[in-house]
Amino acid sequence: MKRLFDLLFSMVVLILFFPFGIIISLCIIIDSRGGIFYKQERVGLNGAVFTILKFRSMYVKADSNSSLTVGNDRRITRMGRLIRKLKLDEFPQFLNVIAGQMSVVGPRPEVKEFVDLYSDSQREILRVKPGITDEASLAYFDENNMLSNSSNPKLTYIEEIMPRKIEINLKYISEKSWYSDGIVILKTILRVLGIR
């Protein structure tokens, strides 16, 4: 049933979002050289690696040195700052949902670099499909700004933020339900709209 919901919800979102997606794509092309989409390998269900899609918000090959973006990162384009602020760069991931690689709600997928640091108990979050949104993402909605206040953002992420996110996601897995997923979707919409 969750798969059916993911498919129907994603198709509705993509159909409604399509005109805005065309405008965003044109703005990305005009703003900086490179393709429309940003593709990155992430770790999903049972440790399987897949390619996540986002609207490109950084200059081409800007992530070669670090997979973390921090505060007012110079690698982010002008258009990228806008779509990141409104979380519009995440919308192509509904294609990942339709492809069966992701769910609408579930733990956000990490890059292999960080998953390799998981303990056996932390790897339990790989038992479910990764999602576009989750409680951990809502708790760390301003993660980039949080990291900008650190003298060592990568270490802060690994030692402080990542373990807390995993803890939140493990709690989600143990208590997940239609109701909890619905609440996460509603909270995400309200947060993106700036209502909460």
N, CA and C atoms as a LAMMPS dump frame, in Angstrom:
ITEM: TIMESTEP
0
ITEM: NUMBER OF ATOMS
588
ITEM: BOX BOUNDS ff ff ff
-5.0000000000000000e+02 5.0000000000000000e+02
-5.0000000000000000e+02 5.0000000000000000e+02
-5.0000000000000000e+02 5.0000000000000000e+02
ITEM: ATOMS id mol type element x y z
1 1 1 N 0.824 -1.222 0
2 1 2 C 0 0 0
3 1 3 C 0.858 1.272 0
4 2 1 N 1.978 1.223 0.739
5 2 2 C 2.828 2.408 0.775
6 2 3 C 3.397 2.694 -0.61
7 3 1 N 3.745 1.631 -1.345
8 3 2 C 4.273 1.806 -2.703
9 3 3 C 3.234 2.458 -3.598
10 4 1 N 1.985 2.049 -3.472
11 4 2 C 0.911 2.632 -4.275
12 4 3 C 0.74 4.104 -3.932
13 5 1 N 0.784 4.418 -2.637
14 5 2 C 0.678 5.824 -2.209
15 5 3 C 1.837 6.625 -2.783
16 6 1 N 3.059 6.078 -2.666
17 6 2 C 4.24 6.778 -3.187
18 6 3 C 4.088 7.097 -4.673
19 7 1 N 3.604 6.129 -5.435
20 7 2 C 3.432 6.327 -6.878
21 7 3 C 2.395 7.398 -7.18
22 8 1 N 1.223 7.282 -6.56
23 8 2 C 0.133 8.23 -6.821
24 8 3 C 0.504 9.638 -6.366
25 9 1 N 1.063 9.749 -5.165
26 9 2 C 1.448 11.056 -4.624
27 9 3 C 2.513 11.702 -5.508
28 10 1 N 3.505 10.916 -5.917
29 10 2 C 4.596 11.446 -6.737
30 10 3 C 4.11 11.901 -8.106
31 11 1 N 3.232 11.125 -8.714
32 11 2 C 2.714 11.5 -10.026
33 11 3 C 1.9 12.79 -9.963
34 12 1 N 1.084 12.928 -8.923
35 12 2 C 0.29 14.151 -8.745
36 12 3 C 1.214 15.355 -8.553
37 13 1 N 2.23 15.201 -7.685
38 13 2 C 3.175 16.29 -7.433
39 13 3 C 3.907 16.685 -8.715
40 14 1 N 4.39 15.699 -9.461
41 14 2 C 5.141 15.99 -10.689
42 14 3 C 4.28 16.661 -11.753
43 15 1 N 3.028 16.245 -11.859
44 15 2 C 2.116 16.863 -12.826
45 15 3 C 1.844 18.318 -12.451
46 16 1 N 1.555 18.557 -11.165
47 16 2 C 1.265 19.919 -10.698
48 16 3 C 2.505 20.802 -10.775
49 17 1 N 3.675 20.203 -10.522
50 17 2 C 4.915 20.966 -10.46
51 17 3 C 5.535 21.196 -11.836
52 18 1 N 5.097 20.459 -12.849
53 18 2 C 5.737 20.474 -14.16
54 18 3 C 5.976 21.881 -14.728
55 19 1 N 4.962 22.774 -14.753
56 19 2 C 5.208 24.123 -15.3
57 19 3 C 6.304 24.871 -14.541
58 20 1 N 6.327 24.715 -13.204
59 20 2 C 7.362 25.376 -12.399
60 20 3 C 8.73 24.737 -12.68
61 21 1 N 8.712 23.43 -12.923
62 21 2 C 9.949 22.718 -13.234
63 21 3 C 10.583 23.225 -14.524
64 22 1 N 9.753 23.537 -15.509
65 22 2 C 10.249 24.084 -16.785
66 22 3 C 10.9 25.446 -16.541
67 23 1 N 10.238 26.279 -15.748
68 23 2 C 10.773 27.621 -15.451
69 23 3 C 12.093 27.515 -14.697
70 24 1 N 12.131 26.639 -13.695
71 24 2 C 13.36 26.445 -12.908
72 24 3 C 14.486 25.946 -13.811
73 25 1 N 14.174 25.016 -14.691
74 25 2 C 15.183 24.459 -15.605
75 25 3 C 15.785 25.542 -16.488
76 26 1 N 14.921 26.404 -17.03
77 26 2 C 15.397 27.497 -17.88
78 26 3 C 16.28 28.465 -17.092
79 27 1 N 15.874 28.754 -15.868
80 27 2 C 16.651 29.671 -15.021
81 27 3 C 18.016 29.089 -14.673
82 28 1 N 18.07 27.787 -14.439
83 28 2 C 19.337 27.118 -14.135
84 28 3 C 20.283 27.218 -15.326
85 29 1 N 19.742 26.969 -16.53
86 29 2 C 20.554 27.016 -17.756
87 29 3 C 21.088 28.427 -17.999
88 30 1 N 20.235 29.43 -17.787
89 30 2 C 20.626 30.823 -18.008
90 30 3 C 21.644 31.284 -16.973
91 31 1 N 21.472 30.812 -15.73
92 31 2 C 22.291 31.289 -14.609
93 31 3 C 23.731 30.795 -14.656
94 32 1 N 23.95 29.55 -15.058
95 32 2 C 25.313 29.014 -15.076
96 32 3 C 25.428 27.866 -16.068
97 33 1 N 26.639 27.624 -16.516
98 33 2 C 26.892 26.565 -17.494
99 33 3 C 26.757 25.19 -16.831
100 34 1 N 26.13 24.274 -17.571
101 34 2 C 25.975 22.916 -17.045
102 34 3 C 24.564 22.397 -17.273
103 35 1 N 24.329 21.176 -16.857
104 35 2 C 23.016 20.57 -17.039
105 35 3 C 21.991 21.052 -16.036
106 36 1 N 20.78 20.588 -16.204
107 36 2 C 19.67 20.966 -15.321
108 36 3 C 19.732 20.182 -14.018
109 37 1 N 20.086 18.907 -14.117
110 37 2 C 20.049 18.037 -12.95
111 37 3 C 21.422 17.817 -12.329
112 38 1 N 21.402 17.619 -11.022
113 38 2 C 22.58 17.219 -10.267
114 38 3 C 22.361 15.761 -9.892
115 39 1 N 23.339 14.921 -10.186
116 39 2 C 23.226 13.497 -9.892
117 39 3 C 24.33 13.088 -8.921
118 40 1 N 23.942 12.313 -7.922
119 40 2 C 24.919 11.875 -6.926
120 40 3 C 24.567 10.48 -6.436
121 41 1 N 25.572 9.671 -6.219
122 41 2 C 25.328 8.33 -5.693
123 41 3 C 25.007 8.397 -4.205
124 42 1 N 23.927 7.733 -3.836
125 42 2 C 23.524 7.643 -2.433
126 42 3 C 23.279 6.175 -2.086
127 43 1 N 23.258 5.887 -0.795
128 43 2 C 23.026 4.52 -0.331
129 43 3 C 21.568 4.38 0.091
130 44 1 N 20.899 3.384 -0.477
131 44 2 C 19.478 3.196 -0.206
132 44 3 C 19.163 1.913 0.521
133 45 1 N 18.022 1.338 0.19
134 45 2 C 17.504 0.13 0.841
135 45 3 C 18.516 -1.006 0.791
136 46 1 N 18.783 -1.585 1.97
137 46 2 C 19.709 -2.719 2.112
138 46 3 C 21.114 -2.42 1.594
139 47 1 N 21.484 -1.145 1.605
140 47 2 C 22.834 -0.757 1.204
141 47 3 C 23.042 -0.618 -0.286
142 48 1 N 21.969 -0.747 -1.074
143 48 2 C 22.091 -0.612 -2.531
144 48 3 C 22.379 0.843 -2.899
145 49 1 N 23.311 1.028 -3.808
146 49 2 C 23.672 2.378 -4.254
147 49 3 C 22.792 2.774 -5.44
148 50 1 N 22.265 3.995 -5.411
149 50 2 C 21.462 4.497 -6.521
150 50 3 C 21.834 5.945 -6.792
151 51 1 N 21.376 6.464 -7.901
152 51 2 C 21.673 7.851 -8.279
153 51 3 C 20.492 8.746 -7.938
154 52 1 N 20.72 9.674 -7.031
155 52 2 C 19.665 10.606 -6.627
156 52 3 C 19.655 11.797 -7.585
157 53 1 N 18.466 12.322 -7.848
158 53 2 C 18.318 13.466 -8.748
159 53 3 C 17.91 14.714 -7.974
160 54 1 N 18.529 15.819 -8.34
161 54 2 C 18.135 17.125 -7.802
162 54 3 C 18.272 18.14 -8.932
163 55 1 N 17.588 19.274 -8.789
164 55 2 C 17.896 20.373 -9.697
165 55 3 C 19.29 20.871 -9.315
166 56 1 N 20.125 21.143 -10.307
167 56 2 C 21.492 21.581 -10.028
168 56 3 C 21.485 22.963 -9.376
169 57 1 N 22.129 23.039 -8.218
170 57 2 C 22.19 24.31 -7.494
171 57 3 C 23.626 24.786 -7.294
172 58 1 N 24.579 23.963 -7.754
173 58 2 C 25.987 24.34 -7.634
174 58 3 C 26.639 24.375 -9.013
175 59 1 N 27.811 24.989 -9.064
176 59 2 C 28.563 24.988 -10.317
177 59 3 C 28.995 23.559 -10.623
178 60 1 N 29.206 23.261 -11.89
179 60 2 C 29.577 21.913 -12.324
180 60 3 C 30.845 21.438 -11.621
181 61 1 N 30.807 20.203 -11.115
182 61 2 C 31.92 19.547 -10.407
183 61 3 C 32.316 20.273 -9.122
184 62 1 N 31.41 21.074 -8.588
185 62 2 C 31.72 21.824 -7.372
186 62 3 C 31.779 20.94 -6.136
187 63 1 N 31.227 19.724 -6.24
188 63 2 C 31.198 18.845 -5.07
189 63 3 C 32.374 17.873 -5.038
190 64 1 N 33.382 18.114 -5.869
191 64 2 C 34.513 17.185 -5.945
192 64 3 C 35.35 17.181 -4.67
193 65 1 N 35.331 18.285 -3.915
194 65 2 C 36.132 18.368 -2.691
195 65 3 C 35.357 17.99 -1.437
196 66 1 N 34.048 18.246 -1.436
197 66 2 C 33.245 17.952 -0.251
198 66 3 C 31.788 17.744 -0.637
199 67 1 N 31.143 16.779 0.023
200 67 2 C 29.725 16.522 -0.237
201 67 3 C 28.834 17.359 0.669
202 68 1 N 29.461 18.093 1.6
203 68 2 C 28.7 18.956 2.507
204 68 3 C 28.689 20.383 1.983
205 69 1 N 27.535 21.034 2.069
206 69 2 C 27.462 22.459 1.768
207 69 3 C 27.234 23.198 3.076
208 70 1 N 27.97 24.271 3.247
209 70 2 C 27.955 24.973 4.532
210 70 3 C 27.637 26.443 4.341
211 71 1 N 26.571 26.896 5.005
212 71 2 C 26.215 28.31 5.021
213 71 3 C 26.188 28.944 3.654
214 72 1 N 26.915 30.047 3.503
215 72 2 C 26.948 30.816 2.264
216 72 3 C 28.03 30.257 1.334
217 73 1 N 27.893 28.985 0.989
218 73 2 C 28.892 28.258 0.207
219 73 3 C 29.067 28.89 -1.172
220 74 1 N 30.314 29.2 -1.521
221 74 2 C 30.604 29.867 -2.798
222 74 3 C 30.357 28.977 -4.006
223 75 1 N 30.223 27.676 -3.779
224 75 2 C 29.989 26.739 -4.893
225 75 3 C 28.547 26.805 -5.39
226 76 1 N 27.67 27.412 -4.603
227 76 2 C 26.254 27.478 -4.952
228 76 3 C 25.999 28.66 -5.888
229 77 1 N 25.252 28.424 -6.947
230 77 2 C 24.935 29.472 -7.92
231 77 3 C 23.874 30.425 -7.363
232 78 1 N 23.65 31.527 -8.07
233 78 2 C 22.619 32.477 -7.63
234 78 3 C 21.245 31.827 -7.627
235 79 1 N 20.938 31.122 -8.718
236 79 2 C 19.663 30.414 -8.803
237 79 3 C 19.613 29.299 -7.761
238 80 1 N 20.77 28.692 -7.537
239 80 2 C 20.852 27.612 -6.564
240 80 3 C 20.465 28.051 -5.162
241 81 1 N 20.861 29.258 -4.801
242 81 2 C 20.525 29.76 -3.456
243 81 3 C 19.012 29.859 -3.279
244 82 1 N 18.344 30.308 -4.335
245 82 2 C 16.894 30.466 -4.271
246 82 3 C 16.189 29.118 -4.172
247 83 1 N 16.548 28.187 -5.054
248 83 2 C 15.836 26.906 -5.056
249 83 3 C 16.171 26.078 -3.817
250 84 1 N 17.369 26.267 -3.262
251 84 2 C 17.711 25.575 -2.02
252 84 3 C 16.91 26.138 -0.849
253 85 1 N 16.797 27.445 -0.822
254 85 2 C 16.052 28.083 0.263
255 85 3 C 14.606 27.602 0.284
256 86 1 N 14.016 27.427 -0.894
257 86 2 C 12.618 26.984 -0.999
258 86 3 C 12.497 25.46 -1.12
259 87 1 N 13.65 24.766 -1.054
260 87 2 C 13.699 23.299 -1.172
261 87 3 C 13.194 22.789 -2.524
262 88 1 N 13.211 23.651 -3.536
263 88 2 C 12.733 23.249 -4.864
264 88 3 C 13.723 22.334 -5.568
265 89 1 N 14.978 22.345 -5.13
266 89 2 C 15.975 21.481 -5.76
267 89 3 C 15.689 20 -5.516
268 90 1 N 14.851 19.717 -4.503
269 90 2 C 14.563 18.326 -4.135
270 90 3 C 13.471 17.671 -5.001
271 91 1 N 12.703 18.452 -5.74
272 91 2 C 11.54 17.916 -6.443
273 91 3 C 11.838 16.795 -7.444
274 92 1 N 12.97 16.826 -8.168
275 92 2 C 13.239 15.712 -9.089
276 92 3 C 13.322 14.346 -8.403
277 93 1 N 13.465 14.335 -7.084
278 93 2 C 13.537 13.061 -6.369
279 93 3 C 12.22 12.289 -6.418
280 94 1 N 11.147 12.956 -6.796
281 94 2 C 9.894 12.22 -6.988
282 94 3 C 10.039 11.234 -8.149
283 95 1 N 10.981 11.499 -9.068
284 95 2 C 11.298 10.538 -10.128
285 95 3 C 11.981 9.311 -9.528
286 96 1 N 12.822 9.536 -8.507
287 96 2 C 13.448 8.42 -7.799
288 96 3 C 12.397 7.566 -7.096
289 97 1 N 11.34 8.233 -6.608
290 97 2 C 10.257 7.502 -5.942
291 97 3 C 9.528 6.63 -6.961
292 98 1 N 9.207 7.208 -8.102
293 98 2 C 8.513 6.445 -9.147
294 98 3 C 9.37 5.259 -9.611
295 99 1 N 10.686 5.452 -9.634
296 99 2 C 11.599 4.377 -10.038
297 99 3 C 11.734 3.295 -8.967
298 100 1 N 11.166 3.542 -7.788
299 100 2 C 11.209 2.555 -6.717
300 100 3 C 12.454 2.616 -5.854
301 101 1 N 13.282 3.65 -6.043
302 101 2 C 14.527 3.772 -5.277
303 101 3 C 14.323 4.5 -3.958
304 102 1 N 13.253 5.291 -3.888
305 102 2 C 12.973 6.08 -2.695
306 102 3 C 11.489 6.013 -2.369
307 103 1 N 11.166 6.503 -1.19
308 103 2 C 9.781 6.652 -0.762
309 103 3 C 9.552 8.138 -0.5
310 104 1 N 8.315 8.547 -0.359
311 104 2 C 8.051 9.955 -0.049
312 104 3 C 8.562 10.268 1.355
313 105 1 N 8.26 9.384 2.31
314 105 2 C 8.72 9.564 3.688
315 105 3 C 9.654 8.423 4.061
316 106 1 N 10.796 8.77 4.6
317 106 2 C 11.777 7.782 5.022
318 106 3 C 13.089 8.478 5.322
319 107 1 N 14.028 7.788 5.934
320 107 2 C 15.324 8.405 6.253
321 107 3 C 16.005 8.951 5.006
322 108 1 N 16.51 10.167 5.089
323 108 2 C 17.212 10.745 3.943
324 108 3 C 18.432 9.902 3.605
325 109 1 N 18.649 9.592 2.319
326 109 2 C 19.795 8.767 1.941
327 109 3 C 21.114 9.536 2.051
328 110 1 N 22.118 8.857 2.538
329 110 2 C 23.437 9.464 2.707
330 110 3 C 24.379 9.028 1.595
331 111 1 N 25.491 9.723 1.47
332 111 2 C 26.553 9.312 0.562
333 111 3 C 27.328 8.173 1.231
334 112 1 N 27.976 7.344 0.442
335 112 2 C 28.678 6.173 0.954
336 112 3 C 29.753 6.558 1.977
337 113 1 N 30.381 7.693 1.767
338 113 2 C 31.429 8.169 2.677
339 113 3 C 30.958 8.18 4.124
340 114 1 N 29.712 8.597 4.339
341 114 2 C 29.186 8.67 5.697
342 114 3 C 28.567 7.346 6.148
343 115 1 N 27.944 6.635 5.222
344 115 2 C 27.345 5.339 5.57
345 115 3 C 28.422 4.36 6.026
346 116 1 N 29.605 4.469 5.457
347 116 2 C 30.718 3.592 5.849
348 116 3 C 31.1 3.773 7.319
349 117 1 N 30.69 4.886 7.911
350 117 2 C 31.002 5.165 9.317
351 117 3 C 29.934 4.643 10.271
352 118 1 N 28.808 4.155 9.723
353 118 2 C 27.712 3.666 10.564
354 118 3 C 28.148 2.454 11.38
355 119 1 N 27.643 2.381 12.602
356 119 2 C 27.805 1.174 13.404
357 119 3 C 26.765 0.159 12.924
358 120 1 N 26.858 -1.079 13.405
359 120 2 C 25.888 -2.1 13.007
360 120 3 C 24.468 -1.691 13.377
361 121 1 N 24.309 -1.098 14.564
362 121 2 C 22.966 -0.686 14.998
363 121 3 C 22.448 0.472 14.16
364 122 1 N 23.339 1.37 13.754
365 122 2 C 22.925 2.51 12.929
366 122 3 C 22.516 2.072 11.528
367 123 1 N 23.104 0.989 11.043
368 123 2 C 22.789 0.489 9.705
369 123 3 C 21.361 -0.053 9.609
370 124 1 N 20.669 -0.121 10.741
371 124 2 C 19.273 -0.557 10.752
372 124 3 C 18.395 0.378 9.921
373 125 1 N 18.819 1.635 9.777
374 125 2 C 17.994 2.574 8.99
375 125 3 C 17.997 2.208 7.502
376 126 1 N 18.91 1.338 7.1
377 126 2 C 18.95 0.899 5.706
378 126 3 C 17.937 -0.209 5.435
379 127 1 N 17.19 -0.598 6.468
380 127 2 C 16.164 -1.639 6.293
381 127 3 C 14.915 -1.099 5.599
382 128 1 N 14.797 0.227 5.508
383 128 2 C 13.642 0.836 4.843
384 128 3 C 14.132 1.715 3.693
385 129 1 N 13.246 1.963 2.738
386 129 2 C 13.612 2.837 1.624
387 129 3 C 13.897 4.242 2.145
388 130 1 N 14.906 4.877 1.584
389 130 2 C 15.153 6.273 1.953
390 130 3 C 14.018 7.147 1.44
391 131 1 N 13.868 8.319 2.027
392 131 2 C 12.757 9.182 1.646
393 131 3 C 13.172 10.576 1.221
394 132 1 N 12.203 11.294 0.68
395 132 2 C 12.404 12.699 0.311
396 132 3 C 12.395 13.561 1.562
397 133 1 N 11.565 13.178 2.526
398 133 2 C 11.484 13.933 3.768
399 133 3 C 11.361 12.993 4.954
400 134 1 N 11.738 13.484 6.117
401 134 2 C 11.638 12.713 7.35
402 134 3 C 11.716 13.659 8.543
403 135 1 N 11.485 13.114 9.716
404 135 2 C 11.524 13.932 10.936
405 135 3 C 12.911 14.526 11.163
406 136 1 N 13.961 13.784 10.807
407 136 2 C 15.32 14.284 10.998
408 136 3 C 15.595 15.506 10.127
409 137 1 N 15.089 15.485 8.896
410 137 2 C 15.266 16.636 7.997
411 137 3 C 14.551 17.864 8.544
412 138 1 N 13.397 17.637 9.15
413 138 2 C 12.649 18.742 9.738
414 138 3 C 13.38 19.288 10.966
415 139 1 N 13.952 18.388 11.755
416 139 2 C 14.688 18.807 12.953
417 139 3 C 15.944 19.598 12.579
418 140 1 N 16.523 19.257 11.427
419 140 2 C 17.746 19.935 10.971
420 140 3 C 17.484 20.66 9.651
421 141 1 N 16.371 21.361 9.609
422 141 2 C 15.954 22.082 8.404
423 141 3 C 16.995 23.125 7.995
424 142 1 N 17.656 23.725 8.979
425 142 2 C 18.677 24.751 8.715
426 142 3 C 20.078 24.202 8.958
427 143 1 N 20.282 22.959 8.583
428 143 2 C 21.559 22.282 8.835
429 143 3 C 22.758 23.038 8.266
430 144 1 N 22.626 23.554 7.051
431 144 2 C 23.751 24.269 6.431
432 144 3 C 24.208 25.454 7.272
433 145 1 N 23.236 26.185 7.815
434 145 2 C 23.575 27.327 8.656
435 145 3 C 24.18 26.874 9.982
436 146 1 N 23.695 25.747 10.502
437 146 2 C 24.267 25.201 11.741
438 146 3 C 25.742 24.862 11.536
439 147 1 N 26.034 24.229 10.397
440 147 2 C 27.408 23.827 10.097
441 147 3 C 28.311 25.025 9.851
442 148 1 N 27.736 26.12 9.378
443 148 2 C 28.545 27.314 9.099
444 148 3 C 29.13 27.917 10.363
445 149 1 N 28.549 27.583 11.511
446 149 2 C 29.05 28.101 12.792
447 149 3 C 30.127 27.212 13.399
448 150 1 N 30.47 26.138 12.684
449 150 2 C 31.47 25.199 13.184
450 150 3 C 32.834 25.468 12.556
451 151 1 N 33.891 25.283 13.348
452 151 2 C 35.246 25.452 12.813
453 151 3 C 35.647 24.243 11.962
454 152 1 N 34.948 23.117 12.169
455 152 2 C 35.193 21.911 11.386
456 152 3 C 33.843 21.28 11.047
457 153 1 N 33.167 21.79 10
458 153 2 C 31.808 21.336 9.656
459 153 3 C 31.682 19.824 9.455
460 154 1 N 32.659 19.23 8.785
461 154 2 C 32.574 17.788 8.51
462 154 3 C 32.602 16.986 9.804
463 155 1 N 33.495 17.362 10.721
464 155 2 C 33.587 16.669 12.006
465 155 3 C 32.317 16.877 12.825
466 156 1 N 31.788 18.095 12.788
467 156 2 C 30.544 18.392 13.503
468 156 3 C 29.409 17.548 12.962
469 157 1 N 29.365 17.396 11.644
470 157 2 C 28.319 16.579 11.032
471 157 3 C 28.451 15.122 11.468
472 158 1 N 29.664 14.591 11.377
473 158 2 C 29.898 13.183 11.692
474 158 3 C 29.661 12.863 13.171
475 159 1 N 30.12 13.74 14.042
476 159 2 C 30.08 13.441 15.477
477 159 3 C 28.804 13.904 16.176
478 160 1 N 28.137 14.917 15.616
479 160 2 C 26.971 15.468 16.301
480 160 3 C 25.668 15.305 15.522
481 161 1 N 25.637 15.833 14.313
482 161 2 C 24.388 15.869 13.555
483 161 3 C 23.99 14.492 13.028
484 162 1 N 24.918 13.797 12.387
485 162 2 C 24.596 12.494 11.801
486 162 3 C 24.078 11.482 12.836
487 163 1 N 24.728 11.328 13.985
488 163 2 C 24.205 10.375 14.973
489 163 3 C 22.808 10.733 15.464
490 164 1 N 22.551 12.028 15.627
491 164 2 C 21.235 12.459 16.087
492 164 3 C 20.182 12.182 15.019
493 165 1 N 20.51 12.413 13.76
494 165 2 C 19.587 12.114 12.661
495 165 3 C 19.256 10.621 12.631
496 166 1 N 20.287 9.797 12.777
497 166 2 C 20.079 8.349 12.76
498 166 3 C 19.191 7.93 13.925
499 167 1 N 19.416 8.514 15.08
500 167 2 C 18.592 8.221 16.256
501 167 3 C 17.12 8.542 15.994
502 168 1 N 16.873 9.69 15.376
503 168 2 C 15.504 10.09 15.036
504 168 3 C 14.895 9.113 14.033
505 169 1 N 15.698 8.699 13.055
506 169 2 C 15.2 7.784 12.028
507 169 3 C 14.953 6.374 12.561
508 170 1 N 15.775 5.926 13.489
509 170 2 C 15.55 4.618 14.102
510 170 3 C 14.233 4.618 14.879
511 171 1 N 13.942 5.748 15.506
512 171 2 C 12.669 5.894 16.222
513 171 3 C 11.511 5.846 15.221
514 172 1 N 11.701 6.501 14.057
515 172 2 C 10.672 6.485 13.011
516 172 3 C 10.391 5.05 12.568
517 173 1 N 11.463 4.288 12.325
518 173 2 C 11.3 2.909 11.85
519 173 3 C 10.509 2.065 12.845
520 174 1 N 10.767 2.269 14.127
521 174 2 C 10.094 1.459 15.15
522 174 3 C 8.629 1.854 15.343
523 175 1 N 8.273 3.075 14.913
524 175 2 C 6.913 3.563 15.154
525 175 3 C 6.174 3.937 13.878
526 176 1 N 6.749 3.691 12.7
527 176 2 C 6.177 4.204 11.444
528 176 3 C 4.764 3.681 11.195
529 177 1 N 3.954 4.574 10.642
530 177 2 C 2.561 4.258 10.339
531 177 3 C 2.074 5.235 9.281
532 178 1 N 0.882 4.979 8.751
533 178 2 C 0.277 5.915 7.809
534 178 3 C 0.114 7.28 8.443
535 179 1 N -0.288 7.277 9.705
536 179 2 C -0.532 8.528 10.421
537 179 3 C 0.765 9.336 10.56
538 180 1 N 1.849 8.654 10.994
539 180 2 C 3.118 9.365 11.192
540 180 3 C 3.662 9.892 9.864
541 181 1 N 3.497 9.118 8.789
542 181 2 C 3.948 9.59 7.468
543 181 3 C 3.15 10.821 7.029
544 182 1 N 1.853 10.784 7.268
545 182 2 C 0.999 11.923 6.915
546 182 3 C 1.393 13.179 7.672
547 183 1 N 1.718 13.014 8.949
548 183 2 C 2.144 14.159 9.773
549 183 3 C 3.454 14.741 9.242
550 184 1 N 4.396 13.867 8.87
551 184 2 C 5.68 14.331 8.332
552 184 3 C 5.471 15.1 7.029
553 185 1 N 4.61 14.599 6.155
554 185 2 C 4.333 15.288 4.885
555 185 3 C 3.712 16.66 5.151
556 186 1 N 2.742 16.702 6.054
557 186 2 C 2.084 17.976 6.378
558 186 3 C 3.081 18.961 6.985
559 187 1 N 3.889 18.494 7.915
560 187 2 C 4.877 19.37 8.565
561 187 3 C 5.899 19.88 7.559
562 188 1 N 6.26 19.027 6.594
563 188 2 C 7.22 19.432 5.572
564 188 3 C 6.636 20.535 4.689
565 189 1 N 5.395 20.354 4.264
566 189 2 C 4.73 21.365 3.431
567 189 3 C 4.653 22.701 4.164
568 190 1 N 4.243 22.662 5.415
569 190 2 C 4.119 23.884 6.213
570 190 3 C 5.477 24.548 6.411
571 191 1 N 6.503 23.73 6.631
572 191 2 C 7.849 24.277 6.852
573 191 3 C 8.388 24.94 5.592
574 192 1 N 8.192 24.284 4.448
575 192 2 C 8.653 24.845 3.177
576 192 3 C 7.941 26.159 2.861
577 193 1 N 6.651 26.214 3.201
578 193 2 C 5.865 27.422 2.966
579 193 3 C 6.153 28.507 4.002
580 194 1 N 6.956 28.156 5.004
581 194 2 C 7.32 29.128 6.037
582 194 3 C 6.241 29.358 7.067
583 195 1 N 5.268 28.445 7.142
584 195 2 C 4.169 28.596 8.094
585 195 3 C 4.587 28.11 9.473
586 196 1 N 5.496 27.125 9.527
587 196 2 C 6.012 26.61 10.786
588 196 3 C 7.509 26.505 10.745
